[in-house]
Amino acid sequence: MAFLVQHLLAANIKRMRRARRISQKTLADRCGFSDTHVADIEGARKFPSAAKLQALADGLACHPADLFAPIADEVREDPYAEEDLIASLQKSVRTMERTIDFLANR
C-alpha cells in the first residue's frame, strides 16, 4: 500500500506543478528544497516528511490532502495524470525486476 501511496503522491505533485506551469526548480525554490529533491519526490524515489509535504502544498498553493487525491478525480482536468502514475509504477516495477535478477544471479 505504501508503494502505491508514494506513486500517487509523485504523480499528483507532478500533475499540479505542470498545471501551474512551474518548473521543478521553481517549486524547489518555493519549498526551500533542491531541484534534485523535487525530482526525486516526483520520481517516487523519495517520500517527503510531514514538514516537507506541508512545504510542497504551500509551494503548490493547495491543501496537503490534495497531494493524495485519487487520480480518477483529476483525470477530467489532466488527461495525462493517469499516464504519469502508470509510467511511474512501470519504472519501479522494472527496477524491482532488475534487483531480483541481480540477487538471483549472485
Stockholm file with secondary structure:
# STOCKHOLM 1.0

chainA/1-106         MAFLVQHLLAANIKRMRRARRISQKTLADRCGFSDTHVADIEGARKFPSAAKLQALADGLACHPADLFAPIADEVREDPYAEEDLIASLQKSVRTMERTIDFLANR
#=GR chainA/1-106 SS CHHHHHHHHHHHHHHHHHHTTCCHHHHHHHHTCCHHHHHHHHTTSCCCCHHHHHHHHHHHTSCGGGGGCCHHHHTTTCTTHHHHHHHHHHHHHHHHHHHHHHHHTC
#=GC SS_cons         CHHHHHHHHHHHHHHHHHHTTCCHHHHHHHHTCCHHHHHHHHTTSCCCCHHHHHHHHHHHTSCGGGGGCCHHHHTTTCTTHHHHHHHHHHHHHHHHHHHHHHHHTC
//
